[in-house]
Amino acid sequence: MQAAAPIAGQVVHRWRAYLVHMLGTALVTVMACGAVNLGLDAAGIFGAPGVAGINRIKPYLDHHRELSRWQAARRVCAPAGIFGNSRAEIGFDPEHPGFVALGGAFNHAIPGTSVATSSRQMHWLIEAGCAPHTVVLGLEFFDFLGGTAVDESNALIGAPHIDLAAVAETLLSLSALRDSLATLALQRSAHPAGITERGFNPLLNYTAEVRQSGHHALFKQRATENLKNWSNKPKRLHTSTGDPSSDQVALQVFLQQAGGSATSVHILIYPYHAQIRLMIKRLGLSSLFNEWKSSVVATAKRASTKQLTIQVWDFSGISPQTLELIPAAGDRQTQLQHYWEAGHFKKALGDQMLDQVLGDGHAGFGKALQLSTLDAWLAQDEARVRALANEESPLVLEVNRLFNKH
């Protein structure tokens, strides 16, 4: 019985040593993974140096997107800014020569967001002392459609910051390790699904998607989704009570904020492919589309000052660019020059838009909207859409099939 005590003590000691060893090993492993995740900085929120072949290209993540974009924007503190949704994020290159001549730009655009997000971003930039002097704002008609009421709670949201939850999720979690491994693999990809240090997502990974499915499938899938979404929205721009919508108010606030530091603001109406223009007509939204353009021009006019020039550009008109032929079903070889699908345009088309906006205004694509000539332009544009709708073209037939199945 006396010998049992030392034996029991030895067992307890061994278990204690084992547990301490296991705990120490686990702690060292977690810390090592955290160090690796910090060095690779997949989300780009810690500002780790980008090393070619290791972490220069950041993966396009669907989490911590706003925090990641803000941290990068704050570090770059560019004199020019691009704002909007996924169309702007994918189409507008902040390293376009026009932006380089201005001292550089940052692409703040985030998919699925509206002007309200752009307004908050502008507020954060002002508070950080990084308000841009030149602004390019992409506007989405379908955000304004439906007349969503103002949500006062969104106006007071402060800039995203790195808190303990963000640290744990980006450094000490399995998902963080997975993102780090994805970062390493991305450096060797021919068509990486990545985002640049200046917030630009060229959507290069869709090159492989086109080779697998073809542009026709991408156009058809997105058109089907859009038709469902747009059909369910009320056909109005104001709220049900007739008040200005959240997007109308957000645009006014954005322009007021920009006026505190910017000298020029370029509002760009996206270059919807002609397929979308035909869908707008079939949905009975043409008059609202024109009313929306008039409203945007009037808002820009009211916000303009001697110190701030605001120009509205319409790139949605029927043109050789927006009429780019959609490849036939089964064609997986053709890579379009201007579009991924009807709403998301490529950098090549975005460059043409920026050539017009940041150049001398004579690039031949897009229309600078003025109140004095707006009605004539809208009538001319509508006539072109009607003429296109009366043609027996593959595009018109495809849109007809889409609506017949809806």
Sequence and secondary structure as in RCSB ss.txt:
>XXXX:A:sequence
MQAAAPIAGQVVHRWRAYLVHMLGTALVTVMACGAVNLGLDAAGIFGAPGVAGINRIKPYLDHHRELSRWQAARR
VCAPAGIFGNSRAEIGFDPEHPGFVALGGAFNHAIPGTSVATSSRQMHWLIEAGCAPHTVVLGLEFFDFLGGTAV
DESNALIGAPHIDLAAVAETLLSLSALRDSLATLALQRSAHPAGITERGFNPLLNYTAEVRQSGHHALFKQRATE
NLKNWSNKPKRLHTSTGDPSSDQVALQVFLQQAGGSATSVHILIYPYHAQIRLMIKRLGLSSLFNEWKSSVVATA
KRASTKQLTIQVWDFSGISPQTLELIPAAGDRQTQLQHYWEAGHFKKALGDQMLDQVLGDGHAGFGKALQLSTLD
AWLAQDEARVRALANEESPLVLEVNRLFNKH
>XXXX:A:secstr
 TTHHHHHHHHHHHHHHHHHHHHHHHHHHHHHHHHHHHHH TT  S     TTTTSSEE  SSSHHHHHHHHHHH
H  SEEEESSHHHHHH  TTSHHHHHTT EEE   TT  HHHHHHHHHHHHHTT   SEEEEEE HHHHTT    
 GGGGG       HHHHHHHHSSHHHHHHHHHHHHHTT SS  EE TTS    TTHHHHHHHH HHHHHHHHHHH
HHHHHHTS S SS TTS   HHHHHHHHHHHHHTTT SEEEEEE    HHHHHHHHHTT HHHHHHHHHHHHHHH
HHH  SS EEEEEE  S  TTTT     TT  S   SSBSSSS B HHHHHHHHHHHHTTS SSSSEEE TTTHH
HHHHHHHHHHHHHHTS  HHHHHHHHHHHH 
